[in-house]
Amino acid sequence: MTHSIDEIERPRQRVRATIPVRVRGMSTRHKFFDESTETSYVGKSSVIARIQNFVDLETELHVVNLRNNLGGTFRVTWMNTEGKEGWHDVGLELTEGEGNLWEIAPPSGEEAADAPLPHAWLQCHRCHEGQLTPVPEAEDEFIVDGFVISRPCDRCKATTPWGFTPAETEDATAGAERQKNMRSTGRAPLNIKIKVIREAYGMPLEDICETVNMSRSGACFQSRKSYAVGEQLRVILPYKEGDVAIPVPARVVRLDHAKDGSFHAVAIKLEEGKS
């Protein structure tokens, strides 16, 4: 079962919440599992949690909120196959539930309609078709190496697994060169909101932008404001309005000025070891 982008619950319609849950289902090894875990984000029709078992995309899991014993049947829309310390993040879409499962009131669709969607380069695991596409099923922080999602493929004429890829693949020659460059620099095209904080005349100035690409040690974002190479900044990445986050020190290392004078590309290096 697939939905159009407009029908999928958006990130702004989910809220960050750690709720103890019980998850039951069938693993990729065709073995039944029953484990206790917790959620990361919840919404009216979707939830992001973590589990220890591998599951196939499009399979159904039963989730019970251990705080109120209400449960529901969910479809696996995406998963991180690499995991962290034995846990795998998983995105689930509600197919049948019991009342207000999470006992919260997530923001409405109207409030989230104008919010930018996470975008990522995905590649079909079957035919290797690649494309930059919105990913409303997940939050920015989960679209990393190991991320796989179920998506319809025009070339395969079927719904297939798609995985996060760090480089475009629409042009074989240019794509190969880009992949080589991406591997050497560790950068990946990824559109994520970033909040930049600068000091001017003793006052903090904020600039909320969107990244063009990211790496383990830095990022490149677009802005209409003027920056200087060597300028010291503080950034929140990823940035989500309403969340409480500690800014990380960063330094401007490169500038690419737009010919039309509109947006500038600003490359920064994160300096997390500094206070």
N, C-alpha and C positions, 0 to 999 in steps of 0.2 A: 504494500500500500504506500503510495507516494502522494505528496501534496505540492501545490504550487508554493512559491516563496511567500506569497501574501497570506496563505493559510497557516503557515508555521508560526508558532509562538516565538516572539522576538526576545532578544536578551533583556531589554528594558521591562518585559513582562514577567521576568523571573527575578527573585530576590535571593541574596546570599543567606543561607540558613543551614545550620548544622543540626540535623534532626536524626535521632537513632532510628534505623529501619531494619527490617528483616527482608532479605531478598531470596526468592526461590525460583529455580528454573533448571533448564538443561544446558550443560556446558557443551563446548565444541567436541568433547570426547564422548558425547551422548551419555553422560552420567548426570544424575539428578544432584543438585547442590542446594544447600539451605544455610545461609550465612547471615551474620549480623554485621551491620556496617553503619554508615551515616551519609547524609546528603551534603552536597556543596551548594547547590542552588535549587530552588523549587519555584514552580509556576502553576497556574491553573491546569494546564494540560501537559506539562513537561517537568522533568526533574533530572538533575545531574548528580550522580552518586559515584561511589567507588566500590569495586568488588574484587575479589581475589581470583575468581574463575574466569576463563576465557569463554565468551559467548559469541555466537554468530550474529551478524547484522540481520535485522528483520525478525528475529525470534522474539518470543513473548516471555516476560518475567513477571512474577507476582511480587508486589512490594507492599509491606505493611508498616505503617507509622507506629512505632512502639510506644509513642506517647498517648495515642488515643485508640489504638488497635483497629483503625480504619485501613482498608487495603484497596488495591486496584491492580488491574492488568496493564502492563506497559509493553510497548514495542521498542526494541533496541534500534536507535537511529544512527548512533556512532559510538566508537570505542577507541581507547588508546591501547594498542597492542604491546607497547614497550613497558608501560607501567613504572611505578616507583615503589621500591622496597616491597614488591609483591602485590601491590594494589594497582588496579586499572580503572581509570576514569571512564564513565559510560554515560551516554545521553539516552534518556528514555522518554517516549511519548505515550501519554495516557490513552488507552483504548476503551477501558471500562473501569469506573471507580465507584467508591461509596461516599457520596456527599462531599463535603469540604475536607478532603484528605489531609491537608496541611494546616488547616485552621488559620489561614492568613488571607489577606486581601491583596494579591499582586496588582501592580499598576494595570490599567485597562489598555486595550489595544490602541485607543485614540491617543493616550499619553505617550505611547511608544512609537507611534507611526512615523514621526520625523527623526527618530534616532538612527544614526548610521549603523549599518549591519557589518558584522565582521566579514572580511573577504580573505580568501586564501587561494593559492594555486593548488589544484587537485588534479590527480591523474588516475584515469580508469585502470584498474588492475588487470583488466582483460585485454583491451586493445591499446592501452597506453596513451589514449587521447588525453590532452591536458588543457586546462582552462582556468582562468581566474573567475571565481564565482562567489556570490554571497553565501554565508554559512550561518543562518539564523538559529540553527539547532544547537549551536555551541556558544560558549563565551570565548572571548579572545584568548584568554590564558590557556585554554585547552587545545588550541589549534597549533600543535607542535609535532615533532617527529613521533611517528607511531600512530598518529590520528588517522582513522579510517571511517568512512561514512557511506551510507547507502544512497546512491543517486542514479536516476535514469541516464543512460548513455545513448545518444542519437546514433552513433556508429554501430554499437552492439545491438540496438533495438531491444534493450532489456534494462532492468534495474541491476546495477553492478556495484561492487565495492570500489570506492575511490579513496586514494590516500593523499595526505599532504606531501607536496613535493617542493623543494626549494628553488625551482627554476622553471620558466616557461618552456613549453615543448611544441609550440605551434610551428616553429621553423627549425628543421633538423640541424642545419649547419650552425645558425646563430644560437640555437638552443644548446648545442653541445659546447660551444664556447662559453655561453653564460653559465652552464653547469660547472665547467672547469673553474671559472672565476668564482662562482658561489662556494665551491669546495675549498678553494684556496683562501677565501676571506671569511667563510662561515656565515655569509649573509643570505637571508631568505626574503623574498618579496612578501610582505605582510602588512595589511592595513589595520592599524590599531590606534585608538585614541591615546594621545600623550598630553600631559599637562606640563608646561615649561614655566618655571618661576625664575625671574630675573630681578636683580637689584638695580634700581635707578634712583638717584638722589635720595638714598636712604629708604626708599619705598619698594615693596615687592610688587612686580608686575607679572601678570599671568597671561600665558598664551596657550590656548587649547588647540591642538593641531592633530594631524593624522600621519602616521609613519608611512614611508614608502617601502623600506626594508628594515630588517633587524638582524642582529647577530648576538652572540653570547656577551659581547663586551660593548655593544653600542647600537645605534639606530640612525636612520636618516628620516627626517620629517619635512613636510612642506609648510611654509608660513608666509604670510604677507609682510611680516615685520622684518626689520634689518638686524642681522646678527654679525658678530665679528669673530674671526678665527682666534682661538685662545680664550674666548669669553667663558667665564665660569657660570654654570647654571645649576639648578636643582630640578629634577624631573620626577614625575609619577608615571610609571609605565608598567602595565596598562592603566589608563585612567578611566574611572567610571564615576559619574556624578553621584554624590551622596555617600560614597565609600570613604572610609578613613584610611589613609595611607601615608607612609613616611617618605618624603621626597629623597631621591638619591642624587648625590653630587655628580655632575657631568661637565664635560668641556667640549666646546665647538672645535672640531678638527678640520672641517672642510665646508666650503660654501659653493653652491652652483646657482648663479643668478639667472633668473628667467629673462629671455630676450624681450618679452613683452612687458616686463616690469611688474608682473602680478605675483605669482608664488615663487618662493626661493626654496631650494633644497638645502637643508641644514644637516650636516653629519655630526654626530656627537659621540664621544667615548664616555662610557659610564665609569665612574671612579668610586665604587662602593667601599673601597678601603679607607676613604677619607671622610672626615666628619664635617 
